[in-house]
Amino acid sequence: MACVAVIPARRATRTLQATLEALRLGNGAFVQRVLVVTSSSDPTADLVRRWARSDDTVVLVDEA
């Protein structure tokens, strides 16, 4: 069984790193996809894009 984690994030660059690490390391086999919902103009989007380049389970969902 697998799940999709949806993370609404706004100006969360300081906390999102730890959240993504915890999902990948602690629940890697269980979490099939991580959707981070934020605006492309939010600095958080850049962090998500960097993660997505090295982890294909992480996806940026632009709420704009």
PDB file with SEQRES, HELIX, SHEET and CRYST1 records, atoms N, CA, C and O in Angstrom:
SEQRES   1 A   64  MET ALA CYS VAL ALA VAL ILE PRO ALA ARG ARG ALA THR          
SEQRES   2 A   64  ARG THR LEU GLN ALA THR LEU GLU ALA LEU ARG LEU GLY          
SEQRES   3 A   64  ASN GLY ALA PHE VAL GLN ARG VAL LEU VAL VAL THR SER          
SEQRES   4 A   64  SER SER ASP PRO THR ALA ASP LEU VAL ARG ARG TRP ALA          
SEQRES   5 A   64  ARG SER ASP ASP THR VAL VAL LEU VAL ASP GLU ALA              
HELIX    1 AA1 THR A   13  ASN A   27  1                                  15    
HELIX    2 AA2 PRO A   43  SER A   54  1                                  12    
SHEET    1 AA1 3 CYS A   3  PRO A   8  0                                        
SHEET    2 AA1 3 VAL A  31  THR A  38  1                                        
SHEET    3 AA1 3 VAL A  58  ASP A  62  1                                        
CRYST1    1.000    1.000    1.000  90.00  90.00  90.00 P 1           1          
ATOM      1  N   MET A   1       0.843  -1.178   0.000  1.00  0.00           N  
ATOM      2  CA  MET A   1       0.000   0.000   0.000  1.00  0.00           C  
ATOM      3  C   MET A   1       0.885   1.236   0.000  1.00  0.00           C  
ATOM      4  O   MET A   1       1.892   1.281   0.707  1.00  0.00           O  
ATOM      5  N   ALA A   2       0.518   2.231  -0.781  1.00  0.00           N  
ATOM      6  CA  ALA A   2       1.278   3.471  -0.868  1.00  0.00           C  
ATOM      7  C   ALA A   2       0.321   4.651  -0.753  1.00  0.00           C  
ATOM      8  O   ALA A   2      -0.889   4.504  -0.926  1.00  0.00           O  
ATOM      9  N   CYS A   3       0.875   5.809  -0.463  1.00  0.00           N  
ATOM     10  CA  CYS A   3       0.030   6.995  -0.331  1.00  0.00           C  
ATOM     11  C   CYS A   3       0.687   8.179  -1.018  1.00  0.00           C  
ATOM     12  O   CYS A   3       1.856   8.133  -1.402  1.00  0.00           O  
ATOM     13  N   VAL A   4      -0.086   9.229  -1.160  1.00  0.00           N  
ATOM     14  CA  VAL A   4       0.390  10.499  -1.682  1.00  0.00           C  
ATOM     15  C   VAL A   4       0.334  11.504  -0.544  1.00  0.00           C  
ATOM     16  O   VAL A   4      -0.702  11.662   0.101  1.00  0.00           O  
ATOM     17  N   ALA A   5       1.446  12.182  -0.297  1.00  0.00           N  
ATOM     18  CA  ALA A   5       1.480  13.221   0.729  1.00  0.00           C  
ATOM     19  C   ALA A   5       1.296  14.569   0.047  1.00  0.00           C  
ATOM     20  O   ALA A   5       2.000  14.888  -0.911  1.00  0.00           O  
ATOM     21  N   VAL A   6       0.347  15.358   0.542  1.00  0.00           N  
ATOM     22  CA  VAL A   6       0.106  16.694   0.007  1.00  0.00           C  
ATOM     23  C   VAL A   6       0.520  17.686   1.086  1.00  0.00           C  
ATOM     24  O   VAL A   6       0.003  17.662   2.203  1.00  0.00           O  
ATOM     25  N   ILE A   7       1.461  18.559   0.736  1.00  0.00           N  
ATOM     26  CA  ILE A   7       1.994  19.521   1.700  1.00  0.00           C  
ATOM     27  C   ILE A   7       1.707  20.930   1.210  1.00  0.00           C  
ATOM     28  O   ILE A   7       2.355  21.395   0.272  1.00  0.00           O  
ATOM     29  N   PRO A   8       0.755  21.618   1.818  1.00  0.00           N  
ATOM     30  CA  PRO A   8       0.574  23.031   1.487  1.00  0.00           C  
ATOM     31  C   PRO A   8       1.713  23.817   2.139  1.00  0.00           C  
ATOM     32  O   PRO A   8       1.967  23.659   3.333  1.00  0.00           O  
ATOM     33  N   ALA A   9       2.387  24.649   1.378  1.00  0.00           N  
ATOM     34  CA  ALA A   9       3.552  25.355   1.920  1.00  0.00           C  
ATOM     35  C   ALA A   9       3.593  26.788   1.407  1.00  0.00           C  
ATOM     36  O   ALA A   9       3.504  27.037   0.205  1.00  0.00           O  
ATOM     37  N   ARG A  10       3.726  27.702   2.320  1.00  0.00           N  
ATOM     38  CA  ARG A  10       3.885  29.110   1.954  1.00  0.00           C  
ATOM     39  C   ARG A  10       5.013  29.676   2.807  1.00  0.00           C  
ATOM     40  O   ARG A  10       4.949  29.668   4.037  1.00  0.00           O  
ATOM     41  N   ARG A  11       6.042  30.166   2.131  1.00  0.00           N  
ATOM     42  CA  ARG A  11       7.223  30.712   2.814  1.00  0.00           C  
ATOM     43  C   ARG A  11       7.754  29.718   3.848  1.00  0.00           C  
ATOM     44  O   ARG A  11       7.981  30.056   5.010  1.00  0.00           O  
ATOM     45  N   ALA A  12       7.943  28.474   3.381  1.00  0.00           N  
ATOM     46  CA  ALA A  12       8.313  27.388   4.279  1.00  0.00           C  
ATOM     47  C   ALA A  12       9.715  26.854   3.997  1.00  0.00           C  
ATOM     48  O   ALA A  12       9.995  25.684   4.259  1.00  0.00           O  
ATOM     49  N   THR A  13      10.587  27.690   3.473  1.00  0.00           N  
ATOM     50  CA  THR A  13      11.922  27.196   3.120  1.00  0.00           C  
ATOM     51  C   THR A  13      12.692  26.698   4.332  1.00  0.00           C  
ATOM     52  O   THR A  13      13.521  25.798   4.198  1.00  0.00           O  
ATOM     53  N   ARG A  14      12.446  27.249   5.493  1.00  0.00           N  
ATOM     54  CA  ARG A  14      13.169  26.803   6.697  1.00  0.00           C  
ATOM     55  C   ARG A  14      12.672  25.468   7.224  1.00  0.00           C  
ATOM     56  O   ARG A  14      13.436  24.737   7.855  1.00  0.00           O  
ATOM     57  N   THR A  15      11.429  25.136   6.986  1.00  0.00           N  
ATOM     58  CA  THR A  15      10.872  23.904   7.552  1.00  0.00           C  
ATOM     59  C   THR A  15      10.628  22.800   6.518  1.00  0.00           C  
ATOM     60  O   THR A  15      10.568  21.623   6.877  1.00  0.00           O  
ATOM     61  N   LEU A  16      10.491  23.157   5.275  1.00  0.00           N  
ATOM     62  CA  LEU A  16      10.147  22.162   4.257  1.00  0.00           C  
ATOM     63  C   LEU A  16      11.268  21.157   4.035  1.00  0.00           C  
ATOM     64  O   LEU A  16      10.995  19.986   3.771  1.00  0.00           O  
ATOM     65  N   GLN A  17      12.500  21.577   4.133  1.00  0.00           N  
ATOM     66  CA  GLN A  17      13.642  20.673   3.969  1.00  0.00           C  
ATOM     67  C   GLN A  17      13.521  19.489   4.938  1.00  0.00           C  
ATOM     68  O   GLN A  17      13.647  18.334   4.534  1.00  0.00           O  
ATOM     69  N   ALA A  18      13.278  19.787   6.204  1.00  0.00           N  
ATOM     70  CA  ALA A  18      13.154  18.724   7.212  1.00  0.00           C  
ATOM     71  C   ALA A  18      11.935  17.847   6.938  1.00  0.00           C  
ATOM     72  O   ALA A  18      11.981  16.634   7.144  1.00  0.00           O  
ATOM     73  N   THR A  19      10.868  18.446   6.484  1.00  0.00           N  
ATOM     74  CA  THR A  19       9.662  17.682   6.183  1.00  0.00           C  
ATOM     75  C   THR A  19       9.907  16.695   5.051  1.00  0.00           C  
ATOM     76  O   THR A  19       9.528  15.528   5.142  1.00  0.00           O  
ATOM     77  N   LEU A  20      10.546  17.171   3.979  1.00  0.00           N  
ATOM     78  CA  LEU A  20      10.831  16.294   2.844  1.00  0.00           C  
ATOM     79  C   LEU A  20      11.809  15.185   3.222  1.00  0.00           C  
ATOM     80  O   LEU A  20      11.646  14.041   2.798  1.00  0.00           O  
ATOM     81  N   GLU A  21      12.811  15.517   4.009  1.00  0.00           N  
ATOM     82  CA  GLU A  21      13.758  14.500   4.469  1.00  0.00           C  
ATOM     83  C   GLU A  21      13.059  13.435   5.303  1.00  0.00           C  
ATOM     84  O   GLU A  21      13.317  12.243   5.139  1.00  0.00           O  
ATOM     85  N   ALA A  22      12.180  13.863   6.193  1.00  0.00           N  
ATOM     86  CA  ALA A  22      11.456  12.906   7.042  1.00  0.00           C  
ATOM     87  C   ALA A  22      10.563  11.996   6.205  1.00  0.00           C  
ATOM     88  O   ALA A  22      10.478  10.797   6.470  1.00  0.00           O  
ATOM     89  N   LEU A  23       9.907  12.548   5.213  1.00  0.00           N  
ATOM     90  CA  LEU A  23       9.048  11.726   4.355  1.00  0.00           C  
ATOM     91  C   LEU A  23       9.871  10.733   3.554  1.00  0.00           C  
ATOM     92  O   LEU A  23       9.477   9.577   3.405  1.00  0.00           O  
ATOM     93  N   ARG A  24      10.999  11.168   3.042  1.00  0.00           N  
ATOM     94  CA  ARG A  24      11.824  10.279   2.219  1.00  0.00           C  
ATOM     95  C   ARG A  24      12.525   9.218   3.057  1.00  0.00           C  
ATOM     96  O   ARG A  24      12.537   8.042   2.691  1.00  0.00           O  
ATOM     97  N   LEU A  25      13.102   9.626   4.169  1.00  0.00           N  
ATOM     98  CA  LEU A  25      13.868   8.682   4.982  1.00  0.00           C  
ATOM     99  C   LEU A  25      12.979   7.802   5.852  1.00  0.00           C  
ATOM    100  O   LEU A  25      13.205   6.596   5.951  1.00  0.00           O  
ATOM    101  N   GLY A  26      11.976   8.394   6.477  1.00  0.00           N  
ATOM    102  CA  GLY A  26      11.150   7.638   7.409  1.00  0.00           C  
ATOM    103  C   GLY A  26      10.032   6.858   6.773  1.00  0.00           C  
ATOM    104  O   GLY A  26       9.563   5.866   7.330  1.00  0.00           O  
ATOM    105  N   ASN A  27       9.596   7.302   5.599  1.00  0.00           N  
ATOM    106  CA  ASN A  27       8.428   6.678   4.976  1.00  0.00           C  
ATOM    107  C   ASN A  27       8.641   6.392   3.500  1.00  0.00           C  
ATOM    108  O   ASN A  27       7.679   6.246   2.745  1.00  0.00           O  
ATOM    109  N   GLY A  28       9.887   6.314   3.091  1.00  0.00           N  
ATOM    110  CA  GLY A  28      10.213   6.191   1.676  1.00  0.00           C  
ATOM    111  C   GLY A  28       9.467   5.117   0.921  1.00  0.00           C  
ATOM    112  O   GLY A  28       9.029   5.354  -0.205  1.00  0.00           O  
ATOM    113  N   ALA A  29       9.310   3.954   1.496  1.00  0.00           N  
ATOM    114  CA  ALA A  29       8.631   2.860   0.800  1.00  0.00           C  
ATOM    115  C   ALA A  29       7.120   3.048   0.764  1.00  0.00           C  
ATOM    116  O   ALA A  29       6.446   2.508  -0.113  1.00  0.00           O  
ATOM    117  N   PHE A  30       6.599   3.794   1.690  1.00  0.00           N  
ATOM    118  CA  PHE A  30       5.152   3.969   1.806  1.00  0.00           C  
ATOM    119  C   PHE A  30       4.644   5.160   0.990  1.00  0.00           C  
ATOM    120  O   PHE A  30       3.553   5.102   0.424  1.00  0.00           O  
ATOM    121  N   VAL A  31       5.427   6.235   0.929  1.00  0.00           N  
ATOM    122  CA  VAL A  31       5.002   7.453   0.237  1.00  0.00           C  
ATOM    123  C   VAL A  31       5.424   7.362  -1.227  1.00  0.00           C  
ATOM    124  O   VAL A  31       6.611   7.401  -1.552  1.00  0.00           O  
ATOM    125  N   GLN A  32       4.444   7.244  -2.086  1.00  0.00           N  
ATOM    126  CA  GLN A  32       4.698   7.082  -3.513  1.00  0.00           C  
ATOM    127  C   GLN A  32       4.939   8.435  -4.183  1.00  0.00           C  
ATOM    128  O   GLN A  32       5.722   8.517  -5.129  1.00  0.00           O  
ATOM    129  N   ARG A  33       4.289   9.481  -3.718  1.00  0.00           N  
ATOM    130  CA  ARG A  33       4.391  10.793  -4.342  1.00  0.00           C  
ATOM    131  C   ARG A  33       4.231  11.854  -3.269  1.00  0.00           C  
ATOM    132  O   ARG A  33       3.415  11.704  -2.359  1.00  0.00           O  
ATOM    133  N   VAL A  34       5.010  12.933  -3.371  1.00  0.00           N  
ATOM    134  CA  VAL A  34       4.903  14.073  -2.463  1.00  0.00           C  
ATOM    135  C   VAL A  34       4.553  15.288  -3.308  1.00  0.00           C  
ATOM    136  O   VAL A  34       5.351  15.727  -4.136  1.00  0.00           O  
ATOM    137  N   LEU A  35       3.368  15.827  -3.098  1.00  0.00           N  
ATOM    138  CA  LEU A  35       2.921  17.011  -3.816  1.00  0.00           C  
ATOM    139  C   LEU A  35       3.042  18.205  -2.882  1.00  0.00           C  
ATOM    140  O   LEU A  35       2.421  18.233  -1.820  1.00  0.00           O  
ATOM    141  N   VAL A  36       3.837  19.185  -3.275  1.00  0.00           N  
ATOM    142  CA  VAL A  36       3.988  20.404  -2.485  1.00  0.00           C  
ATOM    143  C   VAL A  36       3.244  21.513  -3.212  1.00  0.00           C  
ATOM    144  O   VAL A  36       3.572  21.859  -4.347  1.00  0.00           O  
ATOM    145  N   VAL A  37       2.245  22.061  -2.548  1.00  0.00           N  
ATOM    146  CA  VAL A  37       1.403  23.090  -3.147  1.00  0.00           C  
ATOM    147  C   VAL A  37       1.880  24.448  -2.665  1.00  0.00           C  
ATOM    148  O   VAL A  37       1.855  24.743  -1.470  1.00  0.00           O  
ATOM    149  N   THR A  38       2.317  25.274  -3.615  1.00  0.00           N  
ATOM    150  CA  THR A  38       2.755  26.626  -3.300  1.00  0.00           C  
ATOM    151  C   THR A  38       2.686  27.462  -4.567  1.00  0.00           C  
ATOM    152  O   THR A  38       2.426  26.935  -5.649  1.00  0.00           O  
ATOM    153  N   SER A  39       2.912  28.727  -4.440  1.00  0.00           N  
ATOM    154  CA  SER A  39       2.919  29.628  -5.590  1.00  0.00           C  
ATOM    155  C   SER A  39       4.312  29.649  -6.203  1.00  0.00           C  
ATOM    156  O   SER A  39       5.305  29.572  -5.480  1.00  0.00           O  
ATOM    157  N   SER A  40       4.397  29.750  -7.509  1.00  0.00           N  
ATOM    158  CA  SER A  40       5.705  29.776  -8.168  1.00  0.00           C  
ATOM    159  C   SER A  40       6.506  31.015  -7.788  1.00  0.00           C  
ATOM    160  O   SER A  40       7.728  31.031  -7.943  1.00  0.00           O  
ATOM    161  N   SER A  41       5.836  32.052  -7.294  1.00  0.00           N  
ATOM    162  CA  SER A  41       6.540  33.266  -6.874  1.00  0.00           C  
ATOM    163  C   SER A  41       7.060  33.165  -5.438  1.00  0.00           C  
ATOM    164  O   SER A  41       7.804  34.035  -4.986  1.00  0.00           O  
ATOM    165  N   ASP A  42       6.675  32.119  -4.727  1.00  0.00           N  
ATOM    166  CA  ASP A  42       7.120  31.894  -3.357  1.00  0.00           C  
ATOM    167  C   ASP A  42       8.512  31.261  -3.398  1.00  0.00           C  
ATOM    168  O   ASP A  42       8.736  30.359  -4.205  1.00  0.00           O  
ATOM    169  N   PRO A  43       9.456  31.700  -2.557  1.00  0.00           N  
ATOM    170  CA  PRO A  43      10.785  31.095  -2.527  1.00  0.00           C  
ATOM    171  C   PRO A  43      10.750  29.587  -2.242  1.00  0.00           C  
ATOM    172  O   PRO A  43      11.695  28.873  -2.577  1.00  0.00           O  
ATOM    173  N   THR A  44       9.697  29.115  -1.643  1.00  0.00           N  
ATOM    174  CA  THR A  44       9.552  27.691  -1.368  1.00  0.00           C  
ATOM    175  C   THR A  44       9.568  26.883  -2.658  1.00  0.00           C  
ATOM    176  O   THR A  44      10.059  25.755  -2.674  1.00  0.00           O  
ATOM    177  N   ALA A  45       9.041  27.440  -3.729  1.00  0.00           N  
ATOM    178  CA  ALA A  45       8.976  26.737  -5.012  1.00  0.00           C  
ATOM    179  C   ALA A  45      10.376  26.373  -5.508  1.00  0.00           C  
ATOM    180  O   ALA A  45      10.565  25.294  -6.068  1.00  0.00           O  
ATOM    181  N   ASP A  46      11.354  27.251  -5.313  1.00  0.00           N  
ATOM    182  CA  ASP A  46      12.722  26.945  -5.741  1.00  0.00           C  
ATOM    183  C   ASP A  46      13.280  25.743  -4.995  1.00  0.00           C  
ATOM    184  O   ASP A  46      13.958  24.902  -5.585  1.00  0.00           O  
ATOM    185  N   LEU A  47      12.999  25.661  -3.703  1.00  0.00           N  
ATOM    186  CA  LEU A  47      13.439  24.511  -2.907  1.00  0.00           C  
ATOM    187  C   LEU A  47      12.805  23.225  -3.432  1.00  0.00           C  
ATOM    188  O   LEU A  47      13.477  22.201  -3.556  1.00  0.00           O  
ATOM    189  N   VAL A  48      11.535  23.282  -3.732  1.00  0.00           N  
ATOM    190  CA  VAL A  48      10.828  22.101  -4.238  1.00  0.00           C  
ATOM    191  C   VAL A  48      11.406  21.685  -5.595  1.00  0.00           C  
ATOM    192  O   VAL A  48      11.589  20.496  -5.855  1.00  0.00           O  
ATOM    193  N   ARG A  49      11.690  22.649  -6.444  1.00  0.00           N  
ATOM    194  CA  ARG A  49      12.277  22.326  -7.750  1.00  0.00           C  
ATOM    195  C   ARG A  49      13.636  21.632  -7.595  1.00  0.00           C  
ATOM    196  O   ARG A  49      13.933  20.679  -8.315  1.00  0.00           O  
ATOM    197  N   ARG A  50      14.444  22.102  -6.672  1.00  0.00           N  
ATOM    198  CA  ARG A  50      15.744  21.457  -6.426  1.00  0.00           C  
ATOM    199  C   ARG A  50      15.554  20.009  -5.970  1.00  0.00           C  
ATOM    200  O   ARG A  50      16.244  19.104  -6.438  1.00  0.00           O  
ATOM    201  N   TRP A  51      14.614  19.806  -5.057  1.00  0.00           N  
ATOM    202  CA  TRP A  51      14.337  18.438  -4.582  1.00  0.00           C  
ATOM    203  C   TRP A  51      13.850  17.562  -5.731  1.00  0.00           C  
ATOM    204  O   TRP A  51      14.264  16.411  -5.864  1.00  0.00           O  
ATOM    205  N   ALA A  52      12.970  18.116  -6.555  1.00  0.00           N  
ATOM    206  CA  ALA A  52      12.371  17.341  -7.645  1.00  0.00           C  
ATOM    207  C   ALA A  52      13.422  16.890  -8.661  1.00  0.00           C  
ATOM    208  O   ALA A  52      13.245  15.855  -9.303  1.00  0.00           O  
ATOM    209  N   ARG A  53      14.499  17.640  -8.816  1.00  0.00           N  
ATOM    210  CA  ARG A  53      15.561  17.243  -9.746  1.00  0.00           C  
ATOM    211  C   ARG A  53      16.266  15.961  -9.285  1.00  0.00           C  
ATOM    212  O   ARG A  53      16.738  15.176 -10.107  1.00  0.00           O  
ATOM    213  N   SER A  54      16.332  15.759  -7.973  1.00  0.00           N  
ATOM    214  CA  SER A  54      17.036  14.573  -7.473  1.00  0.00           C  
ATOM    215  C   SER A  54      16.107  13.501  -6.905  1.00  0.00           C  
ATOM    216  O   SER A  54      16.553  12.397  -6.593  1.00  0.00           O  
ATOM    217  N   ASP A  55      14.835  13.816  -6.770  1.00  0.00           N  
ATOM    218  CA  ASP A  55      13.873  12.864  -6.204  1.00  0.00           C  
ATOM    219  C   ASP A  55      12.589  12.946  -7.024  1.00  0.00           C  
ATOM    220  O   ASP A  55      11.813  13.892  -6.885  1.00  0.00           O  
ATOM    221  N   ASP A  56      12.374  11.953  -7.872  1.00  0.00           N  
ATOM    222  CA  ASP A  56      11.218  12.012  -8.775  1.00  0.00           C  
ATOM    223  C   ASP A  56       9.866  11.793  -8.091  1.00  0.00           C  
ATOM    224  O   ASP A  56       8.826  11.847  -8.748  1.00  0.00           O  
ATOM    225  N   THR A  57       9.871  11.549  -6.792  1.00  0.00           N  
ATOM    226  CA  THR A  57       8.588  11.447  -6.081  1.00  0.00           C  
ATOM    227  C   THR A  57       8.068  12.820  -5.664  1.00  0.00           C  
ATOM    228  O   THR A  57       6.893  12.965  -5.328  1.00  0.00           O  
ATOM    229  N   VAL A  58       8.940  13.829  -5.686  1.00  0.00           N  
ATOM    230  CA  VAL A  58       8.554  15.182  -5.265  1.00  0.00           C  
ATOM    231  C   VAL A  58       8.075  15.983  -6.479  1.00  0.00           C  
ATOM    232  O   VAL A  58       8.756  16.054  -7.502  1.00  0.00           O  
ATOM    233  N   VAL A  59       6.892  16.582  -6.343  1.00  0.00           N  
ATOM    234  CA  VAL A  59       6.281  17.343  -7.429  1.00  0.00           C  
ATOM    235  C   VAL A  59       5.806  18.689  -6.890  1.00  0.00           C  
ATOM    236  O   VAL A  59       5.197  18.765  -5.823  1.00  0.00           O  
ATOM    237  N   LEU A  60       6.091  19.744  -7.642  1.00  0.00           N  
ATOM    238  CA  LEU A  60       5.586  21.072  -7.299  1.00  0.00           C  
ATOM    239  C   LEU A  60       4.227  21.259  -7.962  1.00  0.00           C  
ATOM    240  O   LEU A  60       4.078  21.040  -9.164  1.00  0.00           O  
ATOM    241  N   VAL A  61       3.247  21.661  -7.178  1.00  0.00           N  
ATOM    242  CA  VAL A  61       1.927  21.991  -7.687  1.00  0.00           C  
ATOM    243  C   VAL A  61       1.773  23.493  -7.500  1.00  0.00           C  
ATOM    244  O   VAL A  61       1.687  23.979  -6.372  1.00  0.00           O  
ATOM    245  N   ASP A  62       1.738  24.225  -8.609  1.00  0.00           N  
ATOM    246  CA  ASP A  62       1.658  25.691  -8.567  1.00  0.00           C  
ATOM    247  C   ASP A  62       0.198  26.094  -8.404  1.00  0.00           C  
ATOM    248  O   ASP A  62      -0.640  25.817  -9.262  1.00  0.00           O  
ATOM    249  N   GLU A  63      -0.087  26.753  -7.285  1.00  0.00           N  
ATOM    250  CA  GLU A  63      -1.478  27.128  -7.010  1.00  0.00           C  
ATOM    251  C   GLU A  63      -1.921  28.355  -7.783  1.00  0.00           C  
ATOM    252  O   GLU A  63      -3.091  28.730  -7.708  1.00  0.00           O  
ATOM    253  N   ALA A  64      -1.030  28.990  -8.522  1.00  0.00           N  
ATOM    254  CA  ALA A  64      -1.390  30.200  -9.270  1.00  0.00           C  
ATOM    255  C   ALA A  64      -2.259  29.890 -10.456  1.00  0.00           C  
ATOM    256  O   ALA A  64      -2.649  30.797 -11.190  1.00  0.00           O  
TER     257      ALA A  64                                                      
END                                                                             
